[in-house]
């Protein structure tokens, strides 16, 4: 197939060269005829003047005048077939050459005509015609040589001293033939070289044209692929940036429709395996509307079988419908829905389009799964946050009850009413924002107060308050910001201290349990074990009285009677 294409290309190039060469020869013929018409005018005038002086030359003058007028007519009749005009020029040339031979013999210009005409034919017609013209010139020269030898030319010659011997004509004929052959060979070689160069140039131009067309086609294909990959990047960005499935799917379908120029893009999602299939997002005309609806079972079959479904439009039908493609949305071998795409009339899907759209379908499925997992993670985080807040609240309540004096501190003499400060503290704990206020008396003793929450991961665990005289001015934003920064660091510091104390208490408890257990294991009888256990536990718990009782019902008996803590310590 490729060889046939190359042969066709070469044939086209040959025809193009032939056509261009013919046009060039026509232009050369026009220029030649005009030049001959202009250059021949003085010669015709001189011929007529000579004929007037010598009446015996009127016959030749009329012939030359007729030939000149014929050439002028050929110069201006450009609508004639160029081949007819060339033949007319050649006929005139040979007639003039024969007359020149007849009147001038070897001393005349007939041999010049007989050499120039084949060269002219080679230029205006071709090599084959030039060879025929050269043969005719040689035959004409030979005919005049025979006529001169037989004495037939003597009455025609205008130069009486013209040689008529056959040897002279043979000698001049050899020279004539040599020059004619040399000129023809040179012209043939030049013409062949020019033709080859022109053919090579045309072939290169044709190859460059084909290469340019191929590059343009590839550039268009790359441009289309770049647009498709740009669409992939845009869809990927939208699917990664948006976490709400509904918004993400709508943006994705609109991006695919805009970038690929589809008529309709829709996403269907299925519930549990075998569950109901619903339309989740659509861009363009609603699927199912119009003259060519997508059959509902097409989406169902795609989801059930996990295989794409493609319906290419048929260009042979007068009422061909749009191209339609349904791709499964799968994650980890599980199909969660389908992506439906519809094109315009007579627009088919290529293999590259199917591959690109399948990549997008996979990205959409991954985005849906990520959104679902993100929702579950958010729910888990909310549960963990609620548990942490509950734990932290209970822990700090226990901590503040255990150390009521250690969690309050004040410095300075300026104060505000206790009731007002309690109300402000409650407001700060509830809102989690800093509060500034001024005392109600408005006198010289008025106080400007600032209350900033001490929050631990959004949980208020205390309030940091400041009071200053009203004359010191209002609290500035940079002061409030600085206090907020200090309050945040204070919250982390006291939380670390609470956790450290809690860890120390646990370590102490574990150490005591280990010591008591070691003491109990060191004993060898029941009484000693029970006494050791009661004594050590009472000491660790700081109780005044501790006892242990073994047995059930009537067999219950008191072992290790109660003892005072002081007596236990003495023992």
Beta strands, then each sheet from edge to edge (+ up, - down):
strand 1: 264-270
strand 2: 277-284
strand 3: 309-311
strand 4: 322-331
strand 5: 334-345
strand 6: 435-438
strand 7: 447-456
strand 8: 459-469
strand 9: 545-550
strand 10: 557-564
sheet 1: 2+ 1- 5+ 4- 3+
sheet 2: 6+ 7- 8+
sheet 3: 9+ 10-
end
